[in-house]
């Protein structure tokens, strides 16, 4: 869990640096795209997951991973606007 928090924090800093100069729908679009797609690709296709390699092609797993990371990206974008 600590490792996830560390990588999430580092990705949050990178995402912050990439989208801080945008605004409006462009800002939200980049937050969703970068917050959802890149971490999901890494989780689903790059990181080894032991016995769950077959489950990576499961549409439910792909959808839930994308949905979780979209929420994370939008949450970070919302926090960026508050700060």
PDB file of N, CA, C and O in Angstrom:
ATOM      1  N   UNK A   1       0.813  -1.188   0.000  1.00  0.00           N
ATOM      2  CA  UNK A   1       0.000   0.000   0.000  1.00  0.00           C
ATOM      3  C   UNK A   1       0.866   1.265   0.000  1.00  0.00           C
ATOM      4  O   UNK A   1       0.539   2.253  -0.657  1.00  0.00           O
ATOM      5  N   UNK A   2       1.962   1.218   0.738  1.00  0.00           N
ATOM      6  CA  UNK A   2       2.854   2.373   0.786  1.00  0.00           C
ATOM      7  C   UNK A   2       3.466   2.618  -0.590  1.00  0.00           C
ATOM      8  O   UNK A   2       3.633   3.765  -1.003  1.00  0.00           O
ATOM      9  N   UNK A   3       3.800   1.541  -1.298  1.00  0.00           N
ATOM     10  CA  UNK A   3       4.366   1.678  -2.634  1.00  0.00           C
ATOM     11  C   UNK A   3       3.365   2.332  -3.592  1.00  0.00           C
ATOM     12  O   UNK A   3       3.746   3.168  -4.411  1.00  0.00           O
ATOM     13  N   UNK A   4       2.090   1.955  -3.492  1.00  0.00           N
ATOM     14  CA  UNK A   4       1.060   2.584  -4.323  1.00  0.00           C
ATOM     15  C   UNK A   4       0.942   4.073  -4.030  1.00  0.00           C
ATOM     16  O   UNK A   4       0.803   4.882  -4.948  1.00  0.00           O
ATOM     17  N   UNK A   5       0.998   4.430  -2.770  1.00  0.00           N
ATOM     18  CA  UNK A   5       0.921   5.844  -2.403  1.00  0.00           C
ATOM     19  C   UNK A   5       2.124   6.608  -2.935  1.00  0.00           C
ATOM     20  O   UNK A   5       1.987   7.748  -3.380  1.00  0.00           O
ATOM     21  N   UNK A   6       3.295   5.994  -2.893  1.00  0.00           N
ATOM     22  CA  UNK A   6       4.505   6.640  -3.408  1.00  0.00           C
ATOM     23  C   UNK A   6       4.396   6.887  -4.908  1.00  0.00           C
ATOM     24  O   UNK A   6       4.651   7.999  -5.371  1.00  0.00           O
ATOM     25  N   UNK A   7       4.019   5.859  -5.676  1.00  0.00           N
ATOM     26  CA  UNK A   7       3.898   6.024  -7.124  1.00  0.00           C
ATOM     27  C   UNK A   7       2.750   6.953  -7.487  1.00  0.00           C
ATOM     28  O   UNK A   7       2.849   7.715  -8.448  1.00  0.00           O
ATOM     29  N   UNK A   8       1.663   6.896  -6.730  1.00  0.00           N
ATOM     30  CA  UNK A   8       0.553   7.820  -6.963  1.00  0.00           C
ATOM     31  C   UNK A   8       0.960   9.261  -6.729  1.00  0.00           C
ATOM     32  O   UNK A   8       0.565  10.154  -7.479  1.00  0.00           O
ATOM     33  N   UNK A   9       1.747   9.488  -5.694  1.00  0.00           N
ATOM     34  CA  UNK A   9       2.235  10.832  -5.426  1.00  0.00           C
ATOM     35  C   UNK A   9       3.173  11.333  -6.504  1.00  0.00           C
ATOM     36  O   UNK A   9       3.085  12.486  -6.927  1.00  0.00           O
ATOM     37  N   UNK A  10       4.076  10.464  -6.950  1.00  0.00           N
ATOM     38  CA  UNK A  10       4.993  10.864  -8.025  1.00  0.00           C
ATOM     39  C   UNK A  10       4.237  11.140  -9.322  1.00  0.00           C
ATOM     40  O   UNK A  10       4.537  12.104 -10.027  1.00  0.00           O
ATOM     41  N   UNK A  11       3.258  10.294  -9.636  1.00  0.00           N
ATOM     42  CA  UNK A  11       2.472  10.518 -10.843  1.00  0.00           C
ATOM     43  C   UNK A  11       1.631  11.794 -10.714  1.00  0.00           C
ATOM     44  O   UNK A  11       1.416  12.501 -11.699  1.00  0.00           O
ATOM     45  N   UNK A  12       1.160  12.084  -9.504  1.00  0.00           N
ATOM     46  CA  UNK A  12       0.420  13.317  -9.277  1.00  0.00           C
ATOM     47  C   UNK A  12       1.268  14.547  -9.552  1.00  0.00           C
ATOM     48  O   UNK A  12       0.779  15.525 -10.118  1.00  0.00           O
ATOM     49  N   UNK A  13       2.541  14.507  -9.154  1.00  0.00           N
ATOM     50  CA  UNK A  13       3.444  15.628  -9.427  1.00  0.00           C
ATOM     51  C   UNK A  13       3.665  15.782 -10.925  1.00  0.00           C
ATOM     52  O   UNK A  13       3.621  16.894 -11.452  1.00  0.00           O
ATOM     53  N   UNK A  14       3.902  14.672 -11.611  1.00  0.00           N
ATOM     54  CA  UNK A  14       4.098  14.722 -13.068  1.00  0.00           C
ATOM     55  C   UNK A  14       2.845  15.247 -13.754  1.00  0.00           C
ATOM     56  O   UNK A  14       2.927  16.106 -14.632  1.00  0.00           O
ATOM     57  N   UNK A  15       1.690  14.733 -13.355  1.00  0.00           N
ATOM     58  CA  UNK A  15       0.426  15.181 -13.948  1.00  0.00           C
ATOM     59  C   UNK A  15       0.205  16.669 -13.685  1.00  0.00           C
ATOM     60  O   UNK A  15      -0.237  17.398 -14.573  1.00  0.00           O
ATOM     61  N   UNK A  16       0.508  17.112 -12.490  1.00  0.00           N
ATOM     62  CA  UNK A  16       0.380  18.518 -12.136  1.00  0.00           C
ATOM     63  C   UNK A  16       1.227  19.374 -13.077  1.00  0.00           C
ATOM     64  O   UNK A  16       0.754  20.380 -13.605  1.00  0.00           O
ATOM     65  N   UNK A  17       2.485  18.967 -13.284  1.00  0.00           N
ATOM     66  CA  UNK A  17       3.380  19.730 -14.156  1.00  0.00           C
ATOM     67  C   UNK A  17       2.905  19.745 -15.612  1.00  0.00           C
ATOM     68  O   UNK A  17       3.105  20.731 -16.322  1.00  0.00           O
ATOM     69  N   UNK A  18       2.279  18.657 -16.052  1.00  0.00           N
ATOM     70  CA  UNK A  18       1.844  18.571 -17.443  1.00  0.00           C
ATOM     71  C   UNK A  18       0.580  19.375 -17.744  1.00  0.00           C
ATOM     72  O   UNK A  18       0.438  19.905 -18.846  1.00  0.00           O
ATOM     73  N   UNK A  19      -0.335  19.473 -16.789  1.00  0.00           N
ATOM     74  CA  UNK A  19      -1.625  20.105 -17.101  1.00  0.00           C
ATOM     75  C   UNK A  19      -1.849  21.430 -16.410  1.00  0.00           C
ATOM     76  O   UNK A  19      -2.922  22.014 -16.567  1.00  0.00           O
ATOM     77  N   UNK A  20      -0.890  21.933 -15.653  1.00  0.00           N
ATOM     78  CA  UNK A  20      -1.128  23.156 -14.884  1.00  0.00           C
ATOM     79  C   UNK A  20      -1.332  24.395 -15.747  1.00  0.00           C
ATOM     80  O   UNK A  20      -1.956  25.350 -15.285  1.00  0.00           O
ATOM     81  N   UNK A  21      -0.837  24.419 -16.974  1.00  0.00           N
ATOM     82  CA  UNK A  21      -0.977  25.593 -17.818  1.00  0.00           C
ATOM     83  C   UNK A  21      -2.234  25.612 -18.663  1.00  0.00           C
ATOM     84  O   UNK A  21      -2.435  26.556 -19.427  1.00  0.00           O
ATOM     85  N   UNK A  22      -3.081  24.612 -18.555  1.00  0.00           N
ATOM     86  CA  UNK A  22      -4.295  24.541 -19.360  1.00  0.00           C
ATOM     87  C   UNK A  22      -5.502  24.973 -18.527  1.00  0.00           C
ATOM     88  O   UNK A  22      -5.408  25.134 -17.311  1.00  0.00           O
ATOM     89  N   UNK A  23      -6.633  25.155 -19.204  1.00  0.00           N
ATOM     90  CA  UNK A  23      -7.848  25.535 -18.488  1.00  0.00           C
ATOM     91  C   UNK A  23      -9.068  25.010 -19.230  1.00  0.00           C
ATOM     92  O   UNK A  23      -8.978  24.586 -20.382  1.00  0.00           O
ATOM     93  N   UNK A  24     -10.198  25.045 -18.556  1.00  0.00           N
ATOM     94  CA  UNK A  24     -11.471  24.661 -19.161  1.00  0.00           C
ATOM     95  C   UNK A  24     -11.544  23.188 -19.512  1.00  0.00           C
ATOM     96  O   UNK A  24     -11.060  22.324 -18.781  1.00  0.00           O
ATOM     97  N   UNK A  25     -12.170  22.925 -20.664  1.00  0.00           N
ATOM     98  CA  UNK A  25     -12.359  21.547 -21.097  1.00  0.00           C
ATOM     99  C   UNK A  25     -11.052  20.886 -21.490  1.00  0.00           C
ATOM    100  O   UNK A  25     -10.915  19.667 -21.388  1.00  0.00           O
ATOM    101  N   UNK A  26     -10.099  21.674 -21.935  1.00  0.00           N
ATOM    102  CA  UNK A  26      -8.776  21.125 -22.270  1.00  0.00           C
ATOM    103  C   UNK A  26      -8.120  20.588 -20.997  1.00  0.00           C
ATOM    104  O   UNK A  26      -7.522  19.512 -21.006  1.00  0.00           O
ATOM    105  N   UNK A  27      -8.236  21.338 -19.915  1.00  0.00           N
ATOM    106  CA  UNK A  27      -7.706  20.924 -18.623  1.00  0.00           C
ATOM    107  C   UNK A  27      -8.336  19.609 -18.174  1.00  0.00           C
ATOM    108  O   UNK A  27      -7.630  18.680 -17.781  1.00  0.00           O
ATOM    109  N   UNK A  28      -9.665  19.533 -18.233  1.00  0.00           N
ATOM    110  CA  UNK A  28     -10.352  18.302 -17.826  1.00  0.00           C
ATOM    111  C   UNK A  28     -10.031  17.137 -18.757  1.00  0.00           C
ATOM    112  O   UNK A  28      -9.880  16.000 -18.309  1.00  0.00           O
ATOM    113  N   UNK A  29      -9.929  17.424 -20.050  1.00  0.00           N
ATOM    114  CA  UNK A  29      -9.588  16.367 -21.001  1.00  0.00           C
ATOM    115  C   UNK A  29      -8.216  15.779 -20.734  1.00  0.00           C
ATOM    116  O   UNK A  29      -8.044  14.560 -20.739  1.00  0.00           O
ATOM    117  N   UNK A  30      -7.239  16.644 -20.500  1.00  0.00           N
ATOM    118  CA  UNK A  30      -5.894  16.148 -20.191  1.00  0.00           C
ATOM    119  C   UNK A  30      -5.871  15.432 -18.847  1.00  0.00           C
ATOM    120  O   UNK A  30      -5.170  14.432 -18.695  1.00  0.00           O
ATOM    121  N   UNK A  31      -6.628  15.928 -17.870  1.00  0.00           N
ATOM    122  CA  UNK A  31      -6.675  15.273 -16.566  1.00  0.00           C
ATOM    123  C   UNK A  31      -7.232  13.860 -16.694  1.00  0.00           C
ATOM    124  O   UNK A  31      -6.718  12.928 -16.075  1.00  0.00           O
ATOM    125  N   UNK A  32      -8.280  13.702 -17.496  1.00  0.00           N
ATOM    126  CA  UNK A  32      -8.868  12.379 -17.701  1.00  0.00           C
ATOM    127  C   UNK A  32      -7.924  11.491 -18.510  1.00  0.00           C
ATOM    128  O   UNK A  32      -7.687  10.337 -18.151  1.00  0.00           O
ATOM    129  N   UNK A  33      -7.392  12.031 -19.596  1.00  0.00           N
ATOM    130  CA  UNK A  33      -6.528  11.225 -20.467  1.00  0.00           C
ATOM    131  C   UNK A  33      -5.260  10.784 -19.749  1.00  0.00           C
ATOM    132  O   UNK A  33      -4.911   9.603 -19.760  1.00  0.00           O
ATOM    133  N   UNK A  34      -4.586  11.720 -19.136  1.00  0.00           N
ATOM    134  CA  UNK A  34      -3.330  11.374 -18.472  1.00  0.00           C
ATOM    135  C   UNK A  34      -3.562  10.671 -17.144  1.00  0.00           C
ATOM    136  O   UNK A  34      -2.769   9.820 -16.741  1.00  0.00           O
ATOM    137  N   UNK A  35      -4.637  11.020 -16.470  1.00  0.00           N
ATOM    138  CA  UNK A  35      -4.940  10.385 -15.193  1.00  0.00           C
ATOM    139  C   UNK A  35      -5.476   8.981 -15.337  1.00  0.00           C
ATOM    140  O   UNK A  35      -5.316   8.165 -14.429  1.00  0.00           O
ATOM    141  N   UNK A  36      -6.109   8.678 -16.459  1.00  0.00           N
ATOM    142  CA  UNK A  36      -6.723   7.364 -16.641  1.00  0.00           C
ATOM    143  C   UNK A  36      -5.901   6.447 -17.533  1.00  0.00           C
ATOM    144  O   UNK A  36      -5.650   5.295 -17.176  1.00  0.00           O
ATOM    145  N   UNK A  37      -5.490   6.936 -18.662  1.00  0.00           N
ATOM    146  CA  UNK A  37      -4.895   6.044 -19.652  1.00  0.00           C
ATOM    147  C   UNK A  37      -3.494   5.566 -19.288  1.00  0.00           C
ATOM    148  O   UNK A  37      -3.235   4.363 -19.295  1.00  0.00           O
ATOM    149  N   UNK A  38      -2.603   6.472 -18.974  1.00  0.00           N
ATOM    150  CA  UNK A  38      -1.227   6.052 -18.729  1.00  0.00           C
ATOM    151  C   UNK A  38      -1.081   5.142 -17.511  1.00  0.00           C
ATOM    152  O   UNK A  38      -0.435   4.100 -17.625  1.00  0.00           O
ATOM    153  N   UNK A  39      -1.651   5.481 -16.347  1.00  0.00           N
ATOM    154  CA  UNK A  39      -1.541   4.552 -15.220  1.00  0.00           C
ATOM    155  C   UNK A  39      -2.239   3.216 -15.483  1.00  0.00           C
ATOM    156  O   UNK A  39      -1.766   2.171 -15.036  1.00  0.00           O
ATOM    157  N   UNK A  40      -3.354   3.247 -16.200  1.00  0.00           N
ATOM    158  CA  UNK A  40      -4.063   1.995 -16.496  1.00  0.00           C
ATOM    159  C   UNK A  40      -3.250   1.098 -17.408  1.00  0.00           C
ATOM    160  O   UNK A  40      -3.214  -0.117 -17.214  1.00  0.00           O
ATOM    161  N   UNK A  41      -2.599   1.684 -18.398  1.00  0.00           N
ATOM    162  CA  UNK A  41      -1.759   0.889 -19.294  1.00  0.00           C
ATOM    163  C   UNK A  41      -0.624   0.249 -18.512  1.00  0.00           C
ATOM    164  O   UNK A  41      -0.298  -0.919 -18.723  1.00  0.00           O
ATOM    165  N   UNK A  42      -0.027   1.011 -17.613  1.00  0.00           N
ATOM    166  CA  UNK A  42       1.070   0.462 -16.808  1.00  0.00           C
ATOM    167  C   UNK A  42       0.570  -0.673 -15.928  1.00  0.00           C
ATOM    168  O   UNK A  42       1.199  -1.730 -15.863  1.00  0.00           O
ATOM    169  N   UNK A  43      -0.550  -0.468 -15.252  1.00  0.00           N
ATOM    170  CA  UNK A  43      -1.076  -1.497 -14.353  1.00  0.00           C
ATOM    171  C   UNK A  43      -1.497  -2.749 -15.115  1.00  0.00           C
ATOM    172  O   UNK A  43      -1.218  -3.865 -14.678  1.00  0.00           O
ATOM    173  N   UNK A  44      -2.163  -2.568 -16.243  1.00  0.00           N
ATOM    174  CA  UNK A  44      -2.718  -3.716 -16.959  1.00  0.00           C
ATOM    175  C   UNK A  44      -1.701  -4.464 -17.815  1.00  0.00           C
ATOM    176  O   UNK A  44      -1.817  -5.676 -17.994  1.00  0.00           O
ATOM    177  N   UNK A  45      -0.705  -3.754 -18.348  1.00  0.00           N
ATOM    178  CA  UNK A  45       0.140  -4.397 -19.346  1.00  0.00           C
ATOM    179  C   UNK A  45       1.637  -4.401 -19.030  1.00  0.00           C
ATOM    180  O   UNK A  45       2.385  -5.164 -19.641  1.00  0.00           O
ATOM    181  N   UNK A  46       2.085  -3.577 -18.101  1.00  0.00           N
ATOM    182  CA  UNK A  46       3.519  -3.504 -17.839  1.00  0.00           C
ATOM    183  C   UNK A  46       3.893  -4.236 -16.560  1.00  0.00           C
ATOM    184  O   UNK A  46       4.815  -5.052 -16.562  1.00  0.00           O
ATOM    185  N   UNK A  47       3.194  -3.957 -15.473  1.00  0.00           N
ATOM    186  CA  UNK A  47       3.538  -4.553 -14.187  1.00  0.00           C
ATOM    187  C   UNK A  47       3.169  -6.031 -14.149  1.00  0.00           C
ATOM    188  O   UNK A  47       2.059  -6.402 -14.532  1.00  0.00           O
ATOM    189  N   UNK A  48       4.077  -6.865 -13.697  1.00  0.00           N
ATOM    190  CA  UNK A  48       3.724  -8.286 -13.552  1.00  0.00           C
ATOM    191  C   UNK A  48       2.752  -8.455 -12.389  1.00  0.00           C
ATOM    192  O   UNK A  48       2.846  -7.773 -11.369  1.00  0.00           O
ATOM    193  N   UNK A  49       1.836  -9.364 -12.569  1.00  0.00           N
ATOM    194  CA  UNK A  49       0.817  -9.565 -11.546  1.00  0.00           C
ATOM    195  C   UNK A  49       0.686 -11.029 -11.153  1.00  0.00           C
ATOM    196  O   UNK A  49      -0.362 -11.442 -10.655  1.00  0.00           O
ATOM    197  N   UNK A  50       1.715 -11.808 -11.367  1.00  0.00           N
ATOM    198  CA  UNK A  50       1.702 -13.201 -10.943  1.00  0.00           C
ATOM    199  C   UNK A  50       0.674 -14.040 -11.674  1.00  0.00           C
ATOM    200  O   UNK A  50       0.702 -14.135 -12.901  1.00  0.00           O
ATOM    201  N   UNK A  51      -0.238 -14.651 -10.922  1.00  0.00           N
ATOM    202  CA  UNK A  51      -1.208 -15.582 -11.491  1.00  0.00           C
ATOM    203  C   UNK A  51      -2.352 -14.883 -12.212  1.00  0.00           C
ATOM    204  O   UNK A  51      -3.181 -15.560 -12.821  1.00  0.00           O
ATOM    205  N   UNK A  52      -2.429 -13.579 -12.167  1.00  0.00           N
ATOM    206  CA  UNK A  52      -3.549 -12.861 -12.773  1.00  0.00           C
ATOM    207  C   UNK A  52      -3.269 -12.405 -14.203  1.00  0.00           C
ATOM    208  O   UNK A  52      -3.959 -11.512 -14.695  1.00  0.00           O
ATOM    209  N   UNK A  53      -2.299 -12.976 -14.873  1.00  0.00           N
ATOM    210  CA  UNK A  53      -1.974 -12.532 -16.222  1.00  0.00           C
ATOM    211  C   UNK A  53      -3.128 -12.741 -17.192  1.00  0.00           C
ATOM    212  O   UNK A  53      -3.319 -11.939 -18.106  1.00  0.00           O
ATOM    213  N   UNK A  54      -3.901 -13.808 -17.005  1.00  0.00           N
ATOM    214  CA  UNK A  54      -5.040 -14.060 -17.886  1.00  0.00           C
ATOM    215  C   UNK A  54      -6.160 -13.062 -17.647  1.00  0.00           C
ATOM    216  O   UNK A  54      -6.923 -12.758 -18.564  1.00  0.00           O
ATOM    217  N   UNK A  55      -6.269 -12.547 -16.427  1.00  0.00           N
ATOM    218  CA  UNK A  55      -7.333 -11.619 -16.086  1.00  0.00           C
ATOM    219  C   UNK A  55      -7.159 -10.237 -16.685  1.00  0.00           C
ATOM    220  O   UNK A  55      -8.078  -9.420 -16.633  1.00  0.00           O
ATOM    221  N   UNK A  56      -6.002  -9.966 -17.249  1.00  0.00           N
ATOM    222  CA  UNK A  56      -5.753  -8.641 -17.813  1.00  0.00           C
ATOM    223  C   UNK A  56      -6.590  -8.372 -19.050  1.00  0.00           C
ATOM    224  O   UNK A  56      -6.787  -7.214 -19.418  1.00  0.00           O
ATOM    225  N   UNK A  57      -7.075  -9.388 -19.681  1.00  0.00           N
ATOM    226  CA  UNK A  57      -7.927  -9.212 -20.864  1.00  0.00           C
ATOM    227  C   UNK A  57      -9.410  -9.212 -20.512  1.00  0.00           C
ATOM    228  O   UNK A  57     -10.261  -9.114 -21.395  1.00  0.00           O
ATOM    229  N   UNK A  58      -9.711  -9.317 -19.251  1.00  0.00           N
ATOM    230  CA  UNK A  58     -11.088  -9.301 -18.783  1.00  0.00           C
ATOM    231  C   UNK A  58     -11.653  -7.887 -18.913  1.00  0.00           C
ATOM    232  O   UNK A  58     -11.124  -6.963 -18.296  1.00  0.00           O
ATOM    233  N   UNK A  59     -12.709  -7.697 -19.696  1.00  0.00           N
ATOM    234  CA  UNK A  59     -13.265  -6.351 -19.898  1.00  0.00           C
ATOM    235  C   UNK A  59     -13.689  -5.673 -18.598  1.00  0.00           C
ATOM    236  O   UNK A  59     -13.573  -4.454 -18.473  1.00  0.00           O
ATOM    237  N   UNK A  60     -14.176  -6.444 -17.635  1.00  0.00           N
ATOM    238  CA  UNK A  60     -14.578  -5.841 -16.361  1.00  0.00           C
ATOM    239  C   UNK A  60     -13.383  -5.271 -15.618  1.00  0.00           C
ATOM    240  O   UNK A  60     -13.472  -4.202 -15.014  1.00  0.00           O
ATOM    241  N   UNK A  61     -12.275  -5.977 -15.661  1.00  0.00           N
ATOM    242  CA  UNK A  61     -11.073  -5.484 -14.990  1.00  0.00           C
ATOM    243  C   UNK A  61     -10.538  -4.229 -15.696  1.00  0.00           C
ATOM    244  O   UNK A  61     -10.146  -3.265 -15.040  1.00  0.00           O
ATOM    245  N   UNK A  62     -10.525  -4.247 -17.003  1.00  0.00           N
ATOM    246  CA  UNK A  62     -10.053  -3.084 -17.755  1.00  0.00           C
ATOM    247  C   UNK A  62     -10.945  -1.878 -17.466  1.00  0.00           C
ATOM    248  O   UNK A  62     -10.441  -0.784 -17.214  1.00  0.00           O
ATOM    249  N   UNK A  63     -12.261  -2.067 -17.499  1.00  0.00           N
ATOM    250  CA  UNK A  63     -13.208  -0.986 -17.236  1.00  0.00           C
ATOM    251  C   UNK A  63     -13.053  -0.441 -15.824  1.00  0.00           C
ATOM    252  O   UNK A  63     -13.032   0.774 -15.629  1.00  0.00           O
ATOM    253  N   UNK A  64     -12.944  -1.330 -14.837  1.00  0.00           N
ATOM    254  CA  UNK A  64     -12.831  -0.857 -13.457  1.00  0.00           C
ATOM    255  C   UNK A  64     -11.506  -0.138 -13.223  1.00  0.00           C
ATOM    256  O   UNK A  64     -11.455   0.829 -12.463  1.00  0.00           O
ATOM    257  N   UNK A  65     -10.438  -0.597 -13.864  1.00  0.00           N
ATOM    258  CA  UNK A  65      -9.148   0.090 -13.740  1.00  0.00           C
ATOM    259  C   UNK A  65      -9.221   1.478 -14.355  1.00  0.00           C
ATOM    260  O   UNK A  65      -8.752   2.449 -13.761  1.00  0.00           O
ATOM    261  N   UNK A  66      -9.809   1.577 -15.547  1.00  0.00           N
ATOM    262  CA  UNK A  66      -9.956   2.881 -16.198  1.00  0.00           C
ATOM    263  C   UNK A  66     -10.837   3.817 -15.373  1.00  0.00           C
ATOM    264  O   UNK A  66     -10.514   4.993 -15.206  1.00  0.00           O
ATOM    265  N   UNK A  67     -11.939   3.299 -14.862  1.00  0.00           N
ATOM    266  CA  UNK A  67     -12.856   4.119 -14.075  1.00  0.00           C
ATOM    267  C   UNK A  67     -12.190   4.633 -12.805  1.00  0.00           C
ATOM    268  O   UNK A  67     -12.350   5.801 -12.453  1.00  0.00           O
ATOM    269  N   UNK A  68     -11.455   3.786 -12.121  1.00  0.00           N
ATOM    270  CA  UNK A  68     -10.750   4.199 -10.913  1.00  0.00           C
ATOM    271  C   UNK A  68      -9.733   5.289 -11.222  1.00  0.00           C
ATOM    272  O   UNK A  68      -9.624   6.265 -10.480  1.00  0.00           O
ATOM    273  N   UNK A  69      -8.991   5.131 -12.307  1.00  0.00           N
ATOM    274  CA  UNK A  69      -7.969   6.113 -12.645  1.00  0.00           C
ATOM    275  C   UNK A  69      -8.568   7.406 -13.211  1.00  0.00           C
ATOM    276  O   UNK A  69      -7.971   8.471 -13.056  1.00  0.00           O
ATOM    277  N   UNK A  70      -9.723   7.337 -13.858  1.00  0.00           N
ATOM    278  CA  UNK A  70     -10.426   8.562 -14.272  1.00  0.00           C
ATOM    279  C   UNK A  70     -10.819   9.354 -13.030  1.00  0.00           C
ATOM    280  O   UNK A  70     -10.637  10.571 -12.979  1.00  0.00           O
ATOM    281  N   UNK A  71     -11.352   8.666 -12.037  1.00  0.00           N
ATOM    282  CA  UNK A  71     -11.733   9.339 -10.796  1.00  0.00           C
ATOM    283  C   UNK A  71     -10.514   9.970 -10.135  1.00  0.00           C
ATOM    284  O   UNK A  71     -10.596  11.078  -9.606  1.00  0.00           O
ATOM    285  N   UNK A  72      -9.400   9.278 -10.164  1.00  0.00           N
ATOM    286  CA  UNK A  72      -8.169   9.809  -9.580  1.00  0.00           C
ATOM    287  C   UNK A  72      -7.712  11.057 -10.336  1.00  0.00           C
ATOM    288  O   UNK A  72      -7.355  12.058  -9.716  1.00  0.00           O
ATOM    289  N   UNK A  73      -7.722  11.007 -11.657  1.00  0.00           N
ATOM    290  CA  UNK A  73      -7.309  12.156 -12.462  1.00  0.00           C
ATOM    291  C   UNK A  73      -8.218  13.354 -12.260  1.00  0.00           C
ATOM    292  O   UNK A  73      -7.736  14.480 -12.136  1.00  0.00           O
ATOM    293  N   UNK A  74      -9.522  13.132 -12.226  1.00  0.00           N
ATOM    294  CA  UNK A  74     -10.461  14.236 -11.992  1.00  0.00           C
ATOM    295  C   UNK A  74     -10.339  14.780 -10.570  1.00  0.00           C
ATOM    296  O   UNK A  74     -10.459  15.985 -10.347  1.00  0.00           O
ATOM    297  N   UNK A  75     -10.101  13.896  -9.622  1.00  0.00           N
ATOM    298  CA  UNK A  75      -9.892  14.349  -8.242  1.00  0.00           C
ATOM    299  C   UNK A  75      -8.651  15.214  -8.112  1.00  0.00           C
ATOM    300  O   UNK A  75      -8.664  16.225  -7.410  1.00  0.00           O
ATOM    301  N   UNK A  76      -7.590  14.823  -8.780  1.00  0.00           N
ATOM    302  CA  UNK A  76      -6.377  15.630  -8.754  1.00  0.00           C
ATOM    303  C   UNK A  76      -6.625  16.975  -9.436  1.00  0.00           C
ATOM    304  O   UNK A  76      -6.173  18.009  -8.945  1.00  0.00           O
ATOM    305  N   UNK A  77      -7.332  16.971 -10.551  1.00  0.00           N
ATOM    306  CA  UNK A  77      -7.643  18.220 -11.250  1.00  0.00           C
ATOM    307  C   UNK A  77      -8.480  19.133 -10.358  1.00  0.00           C
ATOM    308  O   UNK A  77      -8.251  20.342 -10.320  1.00  0.00           O
ATOM    309  N   UNK A  78      -9.427  18.575  -9.656  1.00  0.00           N
ATOM    310  CA  UNK A  78     -10.254  19.364  -8.742  1.00  0.00           C
ATOM    311  C   UNK A  78      -9.405  19.969  -7.634  1.00  0.00           C
ATOM    312  O   UNK A  78      -9.555  21.147  -7.310  1.00  0.00           O
ATOM    313  N   UNK A  79      -8.506  19.166  -7.046  1.00  0.00           N
ATOM    314  CA  UNK A  79      -7.612  19.682  -6.023  1.00  0.00           C
ATOM    315  C   UNK A  79      -6.679  20.760  -6.553  1.00  0.00           C
ATOM    316  O   UNK A  79      -6.368  21.725  -5.855  1.00  0.00           O
ATOM    317  N   UNK A  80      -6.235  20.588  -7.792  1.00  0.00           N
ATOM    318  CA  UNK A  80      -5.372  21.608  -8.401  1.00  0.00           C
ATOM    319  C   UNK A  80      -6.085  22.943  -8.490  1.00  0.00           C
ATOM    320  O   UNK A  80      -5.478  23.987  -8.249  1.00  0.00           O
ATOM    321  N   UNK A  81      -7.351  22.923  -8.828  1.00  0.00           N
ATOM    322  CA  UNK A  81      -8.104  24.170  -8.945  1.00  0.00           C
ATOM    323  C   UNK A  81      -8.395  24.783  -7.572  1.00  0.00           C
ATOM    324  O   UNK A  81      -8.526  26.002  -7.460  1.00  0.00           O
ATOM    325  N   UNK A  82      -8.495  23.967  -6.542  1.00  0.00           N
ATOM    326  CA  UNK A  82      -8.715  24.499  -5.193  1.00  0.00           C
ATOM    327  C   UNK A  82      -7.464  25.170  -4.651  1.00  0.00           C
ATOM    328  O   UNK A  82      -7.538  26.158  -3.922  1.00  0.00           O
ATOM    329  N   UNK A  83      -6.330  24.626  -5.014  1.00  0.00           N
ATOM    330  CA  UNK A  83      -5.055  25.175  -4.516  1.00  0.00           C
ATOM    331  C   UNK A  83      -4.627  26.237  -5.458  1.00  0.00           C
ATOM    332  O   UNK A  83      -3.580  26.854  -5.259  1.00  0.00           O
TER     333      UNK A  83
END
